[in-house]
């Protein structure tokens, strides 16, 4: 069994990043933003809302939160929760989520929000059991770039001063 949640520290950074790379499909939306800088921003901006659980010195679960959402500095946001598949069902996600929410409320959040993918029923159940309620449903629409056609010839940018000289010369030629 993993340990109780502990506040995330700098030495957990590599373990959190590695676990996130294993449990999130980082090639698919919305996980494409998972990166070292994403983790570091949370730890730097709101360290009290970032928690981990370890087992035998290895990070097996984490939560990353922040005290701002969509220009609302009084709203906490739990953005990332990851649990090693070998440790799912041990109550780690719920304990980490609770620790993060308590830290966000203590820091001044009037509410904590999160988002869950439509097909992620286990996370939706976790949120409901943890006191979250369904609120707004947003559908992410994606438009992919069209298939590339033949390459366009490079656009030649003319020197503005040279263009003015040519225009003046053409004007004089028409007048003369």
N, C-alpha and C positions, 0 to 999 in steps of 0.2 A: 504494500500500500504506500502511496505517496505521502509526503509530509503535508502539514497544514499550509495554507497559503502564506507566503512571505512577500514583503514589498520587493518589487523588481529592483535590482541594482545593475550597475554597469557590467559586472562580470556575468550577468545572465543574458546579455545581448546576443551573443553568438548562439546560445541554446534556443532562445526564443525564435531567432531568425531561421535556424535549421528546422525546428519543429513546424513553424509556419510553412516553410517550403515543402514539408512532407504532407501536411494535412490540407493545405489549400491548393486548388488547381490554379497556379499563378499564370496560366496561359488564358484563363477565361475570366470574363467580367463576373463579379466586381473585384476579384482577387488580383487583377493585374497591377494594382498599386502596392502590393506587398513587396517591401524592400527594406534594406538596412536603414535607409533614411526615414522610412515610414515608422519603423520601430523606434529609432532614435528620437524622432520628433516627439512622440508620445512620452518617452522617458524624460526628455528634456523639459517639455512644457508642463506636464502634470504627473510627476513621478508618484505621487500618492495614489493615483488611480491605476497604476500598473502593478500587477501582482503575478507571481509564479508559484507553481508547486513543483517540487523536485522529488526524485526517487533515485537513491544511490548516487547523488551528486549530479544528476542529469535533469534538465528541465523537461517535465512531462505535461505541463499545462500552463497556460498564461491567459491574462486578460489585459488589454490596453484600452484605457479610457482617456478622455480629455474634457476640460471644462470650457467648452464652447462648441456650438453647432450652428452652422449656417447664420453667422453673425449674431447669434444669441449667446452672450457670455454668461447668462444665468442658467443655461441648459448644459447638463453633462451629456457626454456621448460615449457609449461603450462601442468601440469600433471593431475590435478584434478579440475573439476568444478561440483558443486552440487547445485541443486535448489529444495527447498521443492515443491512438486507437487501443493500445494495450491497457490504458488506464481509464477508458470511458466506462461510465456506470459506477464510478467510485464517489460521485458527488463533487468532483473537483471543479467542474464548470460552475456549478451553483455557488460553491464556497468562494471562488475567485470573483464571480459576478457580484456577490454580496459585498465583498471587501472593497471592490472598485466603486460600487454605488455608494457605500457608506462614506468613502473618502471624497467622492464628488459632492455629496450632500454637505459634508463638513466644510468643504471649500466654498460653499455658497450656491450650489446648483439648486434650482427650484423644482427641477424634474430631470430625469435621466432618460434619454432615448437610445434606441438601437435600431438596427434594421436586420431583417432575416430574409434570406432567399426564399422564394415561394415554395420550393420543393424541399426545404430543410425543416421537416416536421420536428425532428428532435430538438433543434434550437428554438423553434416556435414554442414547443411545450416547456422548455426550460424557462423561457421568458415569461410565459403565463404563470408558471409555478412560482416565479420569483417576483410577482407583483406587477409585471408589465401588462398593459392592455393593448389590444389591437387598436390602431388609430387610423392613420392615413395609409392607403395602399398606393404605391407608385410603381408604374411599369417603366422599365428602362427600355427605350426604343433605340435600336442601333441601325445605322445606315452604313453599309460597307462601301468603300470606294469602288468605282466601276473597274472592270478589267482594263489594264493599260492598253492603249491603242498604239499606233506607230509613234515613235518619238517626234516631238515637235522640234522644229529648228530653233536653235538658241535665239533668244530675243536680243537684238543688238541695241544697247542703250547708247543714245547719242549724247555727246557732251553738250549741256545746255548752252554754254557760251558759243560753241561752234554752231549750234542750231540757230542762234540769234544772228550770227554773222551771215549764215547762208540765207536766212529769211530777209535780212537787210539787202543782201546782194541781189536776190530775186526781185525785190521791190524796186531797187534802182534800175534793174534791167528792164522791168515793165514800164517804168516811167521814162527811161531814156531812149 
